[in-house]
Amino acid sequence: MKALFYAAGTSPASAFAIGPLASALRASGHDILVASFEELSGAVTGVGLPSIRVARGHSTESIKAASGGRPAIEYPHRPELEMPYLGHWFGRQGSYVFDDLVEICRTWGADVLIAGSQGHGAEIAARLVGIPFVRQSWDLFDIHGYEEHLHEELADQLAMIGADTLPDPSLRIDICPPGLTGTANTFMRWTPHNKQREIEPWMLRTPDQGRVCLTMGSFRYAFPGAMDRISAIVEGLQSLGVEVVVAIGEAEGKQLQEKYPGVRAGWIPLEAILPTCEVIIHPAGGLTAINAINTATPQLILNPFEAFVPALKRLTEYGCARTLYREEGTAESIAQVVKEMLGDSSYCSRARDLAQQAATAPTAVGIVPLIEDLVAQGR
């Protein structure tokens, strides 16, 4: 069997998320390829997966520019603009990769096409080629409400299969525990498949004073002003008397350690550090949240988007997390909420309950037979 994956978007997390299933298929004797824009090729190969570039000559940023009669896609600085932004951006990505996905499927002889949550265009390509399509969620969020704008961007591709809406996948796989999604989709326990580094002994030890981890995700620390914000948060956390760990790029980590000698910082695989942390703080990183669920680590989530609110509300109502929305997430507020969480054992208790629920699901290895059956039925 030949399985073609499509990793959409700019975040390395979209490559990390499909890693377990892709690796499980390969370990089961199947051939895999992972298609992505060039900017994600390094993340794909960095976790040991074979990468093939699509939409050559374009990036996920360059396609936002106005072209071919289509308007520019502007960043959503207001909540009411988020759904149009998501629909147009992911739809336009799909329209740019569509022809390449179809060509790869045909020339390579793909038997199944698998994509993450917003890997749109792939479901149309699979229908056109006549192979099963599998949708695997790639993080905590199951966002709806942008379909109108998505269909607008993909109108030409939809016309090729005689449709005006996206076809349903042959199989939906969730990596978020059912208690947080409310769906009846197949649940797969997500196992870490991140970029690695040498593990140091200190990462495995819980310090006496307690440990709090801060991350801005795989790439957000490069945004303008991000380092100033991180510094302010670090200073607030240090006032709590805990050890502060910042999971960030290596160069940025060295800057922080020079500025704050007591801080540990650099690229740190979260699965290595989270079991020793009392709280992790992150900017609504969907895969970071799944990592924290797996390790039973309470979370403080700095949420920048209205679109994430429903999923985060379910997580906070479960009792293992807190959220601060947009302007609420000041350095002072973050330090205060972390202080409250450190003093309330219920967050740890609920996080353990959710981790136990997640651990009951089959791993990617257990999902492989479902995909094999899909392909067998189509032959």
N, C-alpha and C positions, 0 to 999 in steps of 0.2 A: 504494500500500500504506500502511496505517496501523498503526504499531507502538506499543503501549502498554508502557512500562517501569514496573516497581515497584521503588523504592529503599526497602529495609527498614532498620530499626534507627535509631540515634540519631547515628551517626558520619557526618560529611560525606563520609568516604571512600566510603560506599556510593553516594553521588551521583557522586563523582569517577570511581568505577570504571566506571560504565555510560556515562560521557560519550563516550568514543571511539566506541563502537558506535552510540550514539544520534546522534551528530554525523555519522558516516559514512552512516547511513541517510538522514538529512535531506539531506546533500550529494548523495546519489544520487537525490534527487527524491521521497523518501517523507515522509509526515507522522509526527511523533512527539509523544508526551506522556509525562511522567514523573509517576507517582503516588507520593505519600509522605505521611507524617504532617506536620502543619504545621511541626514543629520543623526539618524538613529542606528546607522549601520554599526558604529563602534560599540553601542550598548548591546546590540544583538550578538556580535562576535565576542564581546567581553564576557558574556555568560556562556560561551562555548557553543553557540548555535550558528548554523550557516546562514549568511545574509545575502539577499539579492535586492538590488536597488530598483525602485520604481519611480516614475515621474522624474526621470533624469533631467537635470537642468533646472529643477524647481526645488523649493523648500516649502515647509509648511508656513513660513512667514511670507515668502515671495508671492505665493498664490493668493494672499489676502489683498493684494493690490488690484485696482480696477483693471479689467482687461476683457476683451471680447464682448463688450456690452454689459458685463456684470460689474456692479459697483464694488468699491473697496469694502472690506470687512473690518470694522473698527472695534477696538477693545471695549467691552461693556463696563463703563464707569458708573452706570446706574443699574439697579436690579432689573428694571423692566427691559433692559437691552440684552440680558444674559441669554435668553432662549433664542432670539434671532441670531446672536453671535454664534452660539453652539451649533445651531442648525446649518447656518451658512458655512461656517469654517469646516466642520466635519463633512458636510455635504460636498464642499468644493474639493477637499482632500480626496474624497471618494471619486469625484469626476476626473481628477487628474491621474489617479492610479488605475482607474478602471481598465483601460486598454492594455496596460502592462500586465495586470492580473489575469485578464483573459488570455493573453498571449502565453504567459508562463504556464497557465493551466493546460493549454493545448499542446505546447511544444514539449513540456516536461512530462505531461501525462498525469497531472494531479488527479487523485481520486476523491479528495475532500478538501474544502477550503474552510479555514478556521480563523476567526478574527475576534478582537476584543470588543468591549462595549460600544465604542464609537468608531469602530472600523467599518464605516459604511461604504457602500459601493461593492464590497466583497460579496454581499448576499445576492446582488444583481448579477455579478460576474459568474457566481456559481450556478445560478439559475440558467443563464445564457449558455454556459458550457455543458450543463446537465449533470452536475455532481452535487452531493450533499453539502449544505452549509451549516457550520456549527458556530454558535455565538457563545464565547466564554467571557463572562464579566471579568474585568481586569482590576477592580477595586471595590470599595465599599458602596459606591454610588450607582443607583439605577435611576437615571434621569430621564424624564419624559416631558413633553411639552414643546419640543423644538421641531417636531416632525414636519410641520407645514413648510418651514424654511429649508429643511433637509430635502424634501421632495422637489422644491423649486430648483435647487442646485443640481439635482440628479435627474431632472425631467428627461433629458435626452437619453440617458442610460436606461431609465425605466421604460421608455418607449420601445427600446429594443426587445423587451420581454412582454410588451403589450400590457403594461401595468402603470398605475399612477401612484401606487404606494409600495413600500418595500415588502418583499416576500418574507414570510416567516421562516426562521431557521428550522432545520431538521431536528436540532437538539440545542437546548439552552442550558448552559452550565453556570452556576453561581459559585463564587468563592466566599461569599458573605453568609454567615449562619442564617438559616431560615427565620429565626426569631427576629432578625433585623430587617428582613426584606419583605416578608409577607407574600412571597411567591411560592409556587409549587414546582419551580425548576429543579433540575438535578443539582445537588449540592456536592461540590468537590472541596475537600480540605486543601487549602493552599499551603504549599511548603516553600520556604524561602529559596529564591533563585536569583540572588543579587550579585552585583560586582563584589569581588572578594579582596581581602588583604590578609597579611599575616596576623593571626590573633595573638594578642599579648596577654600575659597572665592577669594583669590588672583588670581586664575586661570581664573576667570570669568571677571576680571577687566582689562581694557587696561591702562597700566601705561602712565603717561604724556610724558615720554621720549621715548616711543615706545618700542616694544618688538621683539626680534629675537629668534627663536627656532632652536636649533641644535640637530640632532639625528643621531646616527650611526646604527639605526635599532634595531631589537629585540635581536640581538646577536653579531653583528660585534664589539661592544665595548670590547668584550673579546679577540679579536685577539691580537697577540703580537704587541706592539708598539702603539696600538690604543689610550690608555689613554694619551700618550705623544702628539699624534697628536691632540686629543681633547683639551688638555690644550693650545696648541699653537693657535688653532682656537679661543678658548674662549678669550685669551689675545688680539688677533686682533680685535675681536668684541667689547670688552670692550672699546677699544680706540675710538669707534664710539659714545659713550655716551648713548647707548641703554641698556635696561634690557636684560640680556642673560638668556635663559632657556635651559637647556640640558635635553632632554628626554632620560633616560638611566636607567640601573639597580640601585636598591636602594643602594647597597654597594658602587658602583662607584659614585653615586650621592653624598653620604656623603663625599667621598674623595675630590670631586670637591668643595663642599661647604666649607670644611675646608681650602682648598687652595685659593679659591676665595669667600670670604664671601658675596659679592653682587650677586652671581650667584644662581639661583634657579635650582635644579637638583634632579633627581630621576625618578621613573617610573611614567609617566604622560600620561594618555590616550590622544592621539592627538586631538580627536574630542572635548576635553574639552579646550585645550589651543590654538588651531590654530585660532579660531575666533578673538582672541586678539593679534595675531602676524602680523607684517608687512611682514616678510619673514620667510620661513622655509628652513633650509639647511639640505640636506640628501644625502646619498651615493647611489643614484639611487634606492631607495626603491620603488618598484612598487606599493605597497599598501599605503605607505606613500604618494606617489604622488596622488593616488586616494583620500585619506583623504583631501589633500590640495586642490584638485579640488572641492570637496564637500563644503569646507568652504571658497572658493574664496581667498585662501592664495597664494601669489606669492612664487615661489620656486627657490632656487639655488641648482642645482643638481651636485654632485661630482661623475662623471661617471667613473667607473673603467673598463668598458667593451665596446669593439667595437660593440658587438652584440646589445647593447642598443641604439646605435646612431640613427637609423631610427626613433624609437618611440620618443626619446628625441628631435630630430630635429623637429618633428611635434608639440611637446609641446612648444618648444622655438619659433618656427615660429608663433604660435598662439599669442605669445606676453605676456604670463603670467609667463615665467620662463627663467632662464639662466642656462647654463651648463659649467662646467670646466672638461676637459677630462684628466684622469690620472695625469701626472706630472704638469699639469696646476693648479691643486687644492692646491697650497701652502696656508699657513695661511695668507700671505700678499695678495695674489690674492683674496682669499675669502672675506677678509675685504673690499678690494677695490670694488669688484662687489656688495656686500651688500650695501655699501655706495651709489653706483650708483643707485641701485634699490630703496633705500629709498628716493632718490631725484627725482624719475620719477613715477608719478602717473599712467602712462599708464599700468604698470604691474598690479596694483590693478583693474583697469577698465577691462582689458582683463580677469583677473581671475574671476571677477564677471560675465562676459558674459559666460564663460565656465561653471561656477557653475549653472547658470540659464538653460543652455542646459542640463546639467546632471540631473537637478531636474525634467525634463519633462518625464523621463522614469519611467516605473513601478518599484516598489520595489520588493523584493523577494516574497512578498505576492501575487503580481500580476503575478508572473511566475509560481506559484504552479499549476494553472489549465492547463498550457501547459504540465507539466510533468504528471499530472493525465491523460490527453488525450493520451499521448504517451503510457502509461501503458495500458490504456483501449483498444487502437487499437491493442495491442499485445496479448490481451486475447481472 
